[in-house]
Amino acid sequence: MAVLAPKSKVSRNGKWSEQDASILVPGDIVNVKFGDIIPADVRLLEGDTLKIDQSALTGESIPVNKNPGEVVYSGSTCKQGEIEAIVIATGVRTFFGKAAYLVKNTNQVGHFQKIIELCDLMGETLKRVNDVIEGFANRGLRDLVVARQTVPEKTKESP
């Protein structure tokens, strides 16, 4: 998740500093404010309610309110407020990381994927059918031209 949020304001040993999100570990205290991408799964500490856009994870189009004590998932975006939070999960152990792992390692083919593959197959089949029809058409036109050249014109003397 460090790719989503490259930097984070972290408190270690009572001192705040900006650190790469990739070095966060559970137990770190981070500051979350407007515009921040949440660098890890965090539990909100004391403070105001945040508005969090978690559409990347849930598809919800409207930011949701998150109160102290609630979990905010990595990859979400803070749309309003500022609060401190404690890191509870990082990397593949986050909600987003677990979902990505499951998708990556599944062997099942979903309904939508089956439809896409069928459309691909139908598209390839349609292309082949068109090629065959075009081949017959080209050969037929060529034969028609040859036939036209060999048929004599009708003259007045012809019955």
N, C-alpha and C positions, 0 to 999 in steps of 0.2 A: 504494500500500500504506500510505500515511500515514494513511488513514482507519482501517485496522485497528489501527495502533499510533501514536496521536497524538503521544506523547512518547518520547524515547529518551535514555539517558545516554551522552554522546559525549565522547571525548577529542580535543581539537584543540589543537595547540601545547603539549602536555603538561598541559593543564588539563581537568578533568572538569566538564561542565555538562549540565543537562537541556535538550534542544533538541527542536523539532518534528521529527518523523520525516521530514517532507516536504523538509527541507533537507539530508538525508544525501546524500553522494556517495561513489562508490567510493574506497576508501582510508581512510575514516573508521574509527576504532576505537570500538566500542560495547561496553557492558557488558550481558551477558545474565544474568538471574537468574530464580529461581522466580516464576511469574506473569506474566512479560513476554511480550508478543506480539512476535515477531521483526519488526523494522521494515523489513528489506530482506534480500536473500539475503546471507548472511555465511559466512565460513570461520572456524571456531573456532581460536583461538590456544592457547597452553599453559594447561593447567588440568585440572580434573576432568571426568569424563564427565558429560554432560547427559542428562536424559530429556526428549524432545521429543514433544509431541502434534502430529502433522501430519495429523490426520484430516480437516481442512478441505481438504487438498490430495489426499490419497491414499485416504481412506476407512478407513485402519487404525484400529482401535478401541483399540489398546494403544500407549502412548508407546514410542518407540524410543530406544535409546542412541545418542548422537552423541559421538564422541571428537575430541580436538584434531586439526585438519587436515581434518575433514569439513565439508561444506556443510550449512547449515540454511536452509531456505527461508522467505521472507517469508510472514507469516500463520500460521506455526506458533506454538505456545505452549510455553514452558519450564515443565516440570512438576517438575523437580528439578535442583539444582545452580546454579553461578554460574561464569561464564567471560567472558573478553574475546574479541571477534571482530572481524574486519576486513570491512567492507562490500565486496562484489564486484559487486553489481547492485542497481539501484533502479528503481521505477516499472514501466513496460512491459517493461523488460529483465530483470525477475525471472522465475523459473519460473512463479509465479502470474500475473504480468502477460502473459507470452507465451501461456499457456493461455487467459486471458480474451480476448486479442486474436484468437486462432484461432477461438474459439467465436463471438465477435461478428461476424467477417468470413466465416464459412462460408456457402456457398450450398446445401450439401447438406442434404436433409431426412432425418433419422435415422429408423430403424424405429419407435422409440417415438413420435416426433412424428407419423408417418403413422398410427399406431394412434389417437392422441388426436384427430387431424383426422377420421378415419373415424368414431370414436365421436360426435364433434360432429355430423357429417353424419347419422349414424344417428339421433341424438337429435332433430335438426331434422325429419328425415323421419318419425320416430315421432310427433312432436308434430302434424305436418300430417295424418297418417293418423288420429290420435285426433280431431282437429278435424272431419275429414270424417265419421267414424263418429258422432260426437256430433251433427253436423248432421243426418245421416240419422235418428238415433234421435229427436231432438227433433221433426223433421218427421213421422216415423212415429207417434209418440205423439199428436201433434196431429191427424193424420189418423184415428187410432184413436178419439179422443174425438169427433170430428165424426161418424164412422160410427156410434158408439154412440148418439149423440143422434138419428140419423135412423132407426134400426131400432126398429120398434114392439115394445112389450113383448108377451109371449105371454099371451093371455087364455084363459079357458075356452071362449069361443066360437070361437077360432081352431082351424083343423084341425090 
